[in-house]
Amino acid sequence: MATITAADVNKLRQTTGAGMMDCKKALVEAEGDFDKAIQILREKGQKVAANRSDRESSEGAAVAFINADKTKGAVITLNCETDFVGKNESFVSLAKQLVEKAINFSSKEEFLASPFDANMTVAEKLIEQTGVIGEKIEIGGFEILEGAFVGSYVHVNKIAALTAISSAIADAEVLTKDISMQVASMGADTLSYKDFDPAFVASELAARIAIIEKENEEAKRLGKTLKNVPKYISFSQLTEEVLKQAEEDAKAELKAEGKPEQIWDKIIPGKIQRFISDNTTLDQEKALLDQNFIKDDSKKVSDYVKGFNVEITGFKRVTLG
């Protein structure tokens, strides 16, 4: 029987991340053959992974990595089954190792097939760690972003976001972090309302009207206040004619209230802004530049960005759950 030393066990542990007892058992079974012990641990991981393949893996760690010249970034989530594992220092360390490798690939599939080290691919490493930890482990979100300058923000290892801007200005780090924080916090599907397809806006409006009308039926039955049924949900629908009619309606309202005509000019702009806000809910939810800026909700994201004389050229977001 081969003699298994503490140094041998520690070397295998450093190589695989497996526990001391698992490493010792693998070395004993392999009769001291280091490579064979690695294979034994890998096979154990395969068995555990097969047994847990139908488990939900909605916990874990979201991490980001930016290259040295700040022109490319990666964000991924390393998913597991429990929050306890997701907060483990070695698990988060593995996630950070992986995202540094991920930046060199354009797709999750390429990344998973790439070498983790001389002994195994990234996919095989995840299987191995499934055996070590005893939970399903997988790459969930995977996003890459390039630009003249790319910055990031990670929210308590649960959400990670990237933002690219058109020029590497002096305050690029501040701007990209703030916008990445916005993306992480509020989410967005597109940059501007101008990117929406008219058919998409029409479909969203119809769906929202249907939901509100159903809610109003129940509210009416219970004697509660009814919600307003929207006519518009995006600035793309607010034509010059629509805004002109909104102004006329505001004037008629002020007249009915008996407000002196000489003060209308001071009141109407606020009413028009309220009209726009009430009728651009889709933009505020899904278009980054049209959202209220989380650090100063008196302005839009577009107003904040305008002060830097650059443009946002892209953004990405990954989240657990």
C-alpha positions as CSV (number, residue, x, y, z in Angstrom):
1,M,0.0,0.0,0.0
2,A,1.3,3.5,-1.0
3,T,2.2,5.8,1.8
4,I,0.0,8.9,1.8
5,T,1.6,11.9,3.4
6,A,0.0,15.1,4.7
7,A,1.9,17.0,1.9
8,D,0.3,14.7,-0.7
9,V,-3.2,15.4,0.7
10,N,-2.5,19.2,0.8
11,K,-1.2,19.2,-2.7
12,L,-4.4,17.5,-4.0
13,R,-6.5,19.9,-1.9
14,Q,-4.8,22.9,-3.3
15,T,-5.2,21.6,-6.9
16,T,-8.9,20.6,-6.6
17,G,-10.4,22.5,-3.7
18,A,-11.8,19.3,-2.3
19,G,-11.9,18.7,1.4
20,M,-9.0,17.1,3.3
21,M,-10.8,13.8,3.9
22,D,-12.1,13.5,0.4
23,C,-8.5,14.1,-0.9
24,K,-7.1,11.5,1.4
25,K,-9.7,8.9,0.4
26,A,-9.1,9.6,-3.3
27,L,-5.3,9.2,-2.8
28,V,-5.8,5.9,-0.9
29,E,-8.1,4.6,-3.6
30,A,-5.7,5.7,-6.3
31,E,-2.8,4.1,-4.4
32,G,-0.9,7.4,-4.3
33,D,-1.3,8.2,-8.0
34,F,-2.0,11.9,-8.1
35,D,-3.6,12.1,-11.5
36,K,-5.8,9.1,-10.8
37,A,-6.9,10.8,-7.5
38,I,-7.9,13.9,-9.5
39,Q,-10.0,11.6,-11.8
40,I,-11.6,9.9,-8.8
41,L,-12.7,13.3,-7.4
42,R,-13.9,14.4,-10.8
43,E,-16.0,11.2,-11.1
44,K,-17.5,11.8,-7.7
45,G,-18.5,15.3,-8.9
46,Q,-20.1,13.8,-12.0
47,K,-22.2,11.5,-9.8
48,V,-23.3,14.3,-7.5
49,A,-24.0,16.5,-10.5
50,A,-26.2,13.8,-12.1
51,N,-28.1,13.4,-8.8
52,R,-28.7,17.1,-8.4
53,S,-29.3,18.1,-12.0
54,D,-33.0,18.9,-11.4
55,R,-32.3,21.1,-8.3
56,E,-32.8,24.9,-8.5
57,S,-29.6,26.9,-8.4
58,S,-30.8,30.5,-7.7
59,E,-28.2,31.4,-5.1
60,G,-24.5,32.1,-5.6
61,A,-22.3,35.0,-6.5
62,A,-22.5,37.7,-9.2
63,V,-19.0,39.1,-10.1
64,A,-17.4,41.5,-12.6
65,F,-14.0,41.9,-14.1
66,I,-12.6,44.7,-16.3
67,N,-9.4,44.4,-18.3
68,A,-6.3,46.5,-17.6
69,D,-7.0,49.2,-20.2
70,K,-10.7,49.5,-19.2
71,T,-12.0,48.6,-22.7
72,K,-13.6,45.3,-22.0
73,G,-15.6,43.8,-19.2
74,A,-17.2,40.6,-18.1
75,V,-20.0,39.8,-15.6
76,I,-21.1,36.3,-14.7
77,T,-23.1,34.6,-12.0
78,L,-21.8,31.4,-10.4
79,N,-24.9,29.7,-9.2
80,C,-25.5,27.2,-6.4
81,E,-28.4,26.0,-4.3
82,T,-28.0,27.7,-1.0
83,D,-27.1,31.2,0.3
84,F,-24.8,29.6,2.8
85,V,-22.6,28.2,0.0
86,G,-23.0,31.4,-2.1
87,K,-21.4,33.5,0.7
88,N,-18.6,31.1,1.3
89,E,-15.2,32.8,0.7
90,S,-13.8,29.9,-1.4
91,F,-16.9,29.9,-3.6
92,V,-16.7,33.7,-4.2
93,S,-13.0,33.3,-4.9
94,L,-13.8,30.6,-7.5
95,A,-16.4,33.0,-9.1
96,K,-13.7,35.7,-9.4
97,Q,-11.2,33.2,-10.9
98,L,-13.9,32.3,-13.5
99,V,-14.9,35.8,-14.5
100,E,-11.2,36.7,-15.2
101,K,-11.1,33.8,-17.6
102,A,-14.6,34.6,-19.0
103,I,-13.5,37.9,-20.4
104,N,-11.6,36.1,-23.1
105,F,-14.7,34.5,-24.6
106,S,-17.7,35.8,-26.5
107,S,-20.2,33.1,-25.4
108,K,-20.9,31.0,-22.4
109,E,-20.6,27.8,-24.4
110,E,-17.0,28.8,-25.6
111,F,-16.1,29.6,-22.0
112,L,-17.4,26.4,-20.5
113,A,-15.4,24.4,-23.1
114,S,-12.2,26.3,-22.5
115,P,-9.4,25.1,-20.2
116,F,-9.6,26.0,-16.5
117,D,-6.1,24.6,-16.0
118,A,-3.9,22.0,-17.4
119,N,-6.1,19.2,-16.1
120,M,-9.7,20.2,-16.9
121,T,-12.1,22.5,-18.7
122,V,-14.2,25.1,-17.0
123,A,-17.3,22.8,-17.3
124,E,-15.3,19.9,-15.7
125,K,-14.2,22.2,-12.9
126,L,-17.8,23.0,-12.1
127,I,-18.6,19.3,-12.0
128,E,-15.6,18.7,-9.7
129,Q,-16.7,21.5,-7.4
130,T,-20.3,20.1,-7.4
131,G,-18.7,16.9,-5.9
132,V,-16.7,18.9,-3.4
133,I,-19.5,21.2,-2.2
134,G,-22.4,18.8,-2.6
135,E,-24.6,21.3,-4.4
136,K,-25.5,21.9,-8.0
137,I,-23.0,24.5,-9.4
138,E,-23.3,26.2,-12.8
139,I,-22.6,29.4,-14.7
140,G,-25.9,31.3,-14.9
141,G,-25.6,34.8,-16.3
142,F,-22.7,35.5,-18.8
143,E,-22.2,38.9,-20.5
144,I,-19.3,40.6,-22.2
145,L,-19.1,44.3,-23.1
146,E,-16.5,46.3,-25.0
147,G,-16.2,50.1,-25.5
148,A,-13.9,53.1,-25.3
149,F,-14.2,52.8,-21.6
150,V,-16.0,50.1,-19.6
151,G,-16.9,50.3,-15.9
152,S,-18.8,48.1,-13.5
153,Y,-20.8,47.8,-10.3
154,V,-21.6,44.8,-8.2
155,H,-24.5,44.9,-5.6
156,V,-23.7,42.6,-2.6
157,N,-22.6,39.8,-4.9
158,K,-26.2,39.4,-6.2
159,I,-26.3,41.6,-9.2
160,A,-23.4,42.7,-11.5
161,A,-23.6,45.3,-14.3
162,L,-21.3,46.8,-16.9
163,T,-21.5,50.2,-18.8
164,A,-19.6,51.3,-21.8
165,I,-19.1,54.9,-22.8
166,S,-17.9,56.6,-26.0
167,S,-14.7,58.2,-24.6
168,A,-12.2,57.6,-21.8
169,I,-12.9,61.0,-20.1
170,A,-11.4,62.1,-16.8
171,D,-14.5,61.1,-14.8
172,A,-15.1,57.9,-16.7
173,E,-14.8,55.7,-13.6
174,V,-17.4,57.7,-11.7
175,L,-19.9,57.9,-14.6
176,T,-19.7,54.2,-15.6
177,K,-20.0,53.1,-11.9
178,D,-23.1,55.4,-11.4
179,I,-24.7,54.1,-14.6
180,S,-23.9,50.5,-13.8
181,M,-25.4,51.1,-10.4
182,Q,-28.5,52.4,-12.2
183,V,-28.6,49.3,-14.4
184,A,-28.1,46.9,-11.5
185,S,-30.8,48.6,-9.4
186,M,-33.5,49.4,-12.0
187,G,-32.8,47.1,-14.9
188,A,-33.4,48.1,-18.5
189,D,-33.9,46.3,-21.8
190,T,-32.8,49.0,-24.2
191,L,-31.0,52.4,-24.2
192,S,-33.8,54.7,-25.2
193,Y,-37.5,54.8,-26.0
194,K,-36.4,55.5,-29.6
195,D,-35.3,51.9,-29.8
196,F,-38.8,50.5,-29.2
197,D,-40.6,48.8,-32.1
198,P,-44.1,50.4,-32.5
199,A,-45.7,47.0,-32.5
200,F,-44.0,46.2,-29.1
201,V,-45.3,49.5,-27.6
202,A,-48.8,48.8,-28.9
203,S,-48.7,45.2,-27.5
204,E,-47.5,46.5,-24.1
205,L,-50.2,49.1,-24.0
206,A,-53.0,46.6,-24.8
207,A,-51.7,44.2,-22.1
208,R,-51.6,47.0,-19.5
209,I,-55.0,48.2,-20.4
210,A,-56.4,44.7,-20.0
211,I,-54.8,44.3,-16.6
212,I,-56.1,47.6,-15.3
213,E,-59.6,47.1,-16.6
214,K,-59.7,43.7,-14.8
215,E,-58.5,45.3,-11.6
216,N,-61.0,48.1,-12.0
217,E,-63.8,45.6,-12.2
218,E,-62.8,44.2,-8.9
219,A,-62.3,47.7,-7.4
220,K,-65.7,48.8,-8.6
221,R,-67.3,45.7,-7.0
222,L,-65.6,46.6,-3.7
223,G,-66.4,50.3,-3.9
224,K,-62.7,51.2,-4.2
225,T,-61.2,54.0,-6.3
226,L,-60.7,53.0,-9.9
227,K,-57.3,53.3,-11.6
228,N,-56.8,55.5,-14.7
229,V,-56.7,53.5,-17.9
230,P,-53.7,54.8,-19.9
231,K,-53.9,56.0,-23.5
232,Y,-50.1,56.1,-23.9
233,I,-47.1,54.4,-22.2
234,S,-44.1,55.8,-24.2
235,F,-42.9,59.1,-25.4
236,S,-42.8,57.6,-28.9
237,Q,-46.6,57.8,-28.8
238,L,-46.7,61.5,-27.6
239,T,-46.8,63.2,-31.0
240,E,-46.9,67.0,-31.4
241,E,-50.7,66.7,-31.7
242,V,-51.0,64.7,-28.5
243,L,-48.9,67.2,-26.5
244,K,-50.8,70.1,-28.0
245,Q,-54.1,68.5,-26.9
246,A,-52.7,67.9,-23.4
247,E,-51.9,71.7,-23.2
248,E,-55.4,72.6,-24.3
249,D,-56.8,70.2,-21.7
250,A,-54.6,71.8,-19.0
251,K,-55.9,75.3,-20.0
252,A,-59.5,74.1,-19.9
253,E,-58.9,72.6,-16.4
254,L,-57.3,75.9,-15.1
255,K,-60.2,77.9,-16.6
256,A,-62.8,75.6,-14.9
257,E,-60.9,76.0,-11.6
258,G,-61.1,79.8,-12.0
259,K,-57.4,80.3,-12.1
260,P,-56.4,83.8,-13.5
261,E,-55.2,83.5,-17.1
262,Q,-52.1,85.5,-16.4
263,I,-50.6,82.8,-14.2
264,W,-51.3,79.9,-16.6
265,D,-47.8,80.1,-18.1
266,K,-46.4,79.3,-14.7
267,I,-48.6,76.3,-14.1
268,I,-49.0,74.7,-17.5
269,P,-45.3,73.5,-17.9
270,G,-45.6,71.5,-14.7
271,K,-48.9,70.0,-15.8
272,I,-47.3,68.9,-19.2
273,Q,-44.4,67.4,-17.4
274,R,-46.8,65.5,-15.2
275,F,-48.7,64.4,-18.3
276,I,-45.5,63.1,-19.9
277,S,-44.4,61.3,-16.7
278,D,-47.8,59.6,-16.4
279,N,-47.8,58.5,-20.0
280,T,-44.2,57.2,-20.4
281,T,-44.3,54.3,-17.9
282,L,-42.8,51.8,-20.4
283,D,-39.8,54.1,-21.0
284,Q,-39.2,54.5,-17.3
285,E,-39.2,50.8,-16.8
286,K,-37.3,49.5,-19.8
287,A,-35.3,52.4,-21.4
288,L,-32.1,53.3,-19.4
289,L,-31.8,56.9,-20.5
290,D,-35.4,57.6,-19.8
291,Q,-35.4,56.3,-16.2
292,N,-35.3,58.6,-13.2
293,F,-31.7,58.7,-12.0
294,I,-31.5,56.8,-8.7
295,K,-29.0,59.2,-7.1
296,D,-31.1,62.2,-8.0
297,D,-34.7,61.5,-9.1
298,S,-35.3,65.1,-10.1
299,K,-33.5,64.3,-13.3
300,K,-33.4,61.6,-16.0
301,V,-30.4,59.4,-16.6
302,S,-30.0,61.2,-19.9
303,D,-29.7,64.5,-18.1
304,Y,-27.0,63.2,-15.8
305,V,-25.0,61.7,-18.7
306,K,-25.3,64.9,-20.7
307,G,-23.1,66.7,-18.2
308,F,-20.2,64.5,-19.1
309,N,-20.3,65.1,-22.9
310,V,-20.2,61.4,-23.8
311,E,-22.6,58.8,-24.8
312,I,-23.5,55.4,-23.3
313,T,-22.7,52.9,-26.0
314,G,-23.8,49.8,-24.2
315,F,-24.7,48.1,-20.9
316,K,-25.1,44.6,-19.5
317,R,-26.6,43.0,-16.4
318,V,-26.6,39.6,-14.7
319,T,-28.5,38.7,-11.6
320,L,-29.2,35.7,-9.4
321,G,-32.6,34.2,-9.2
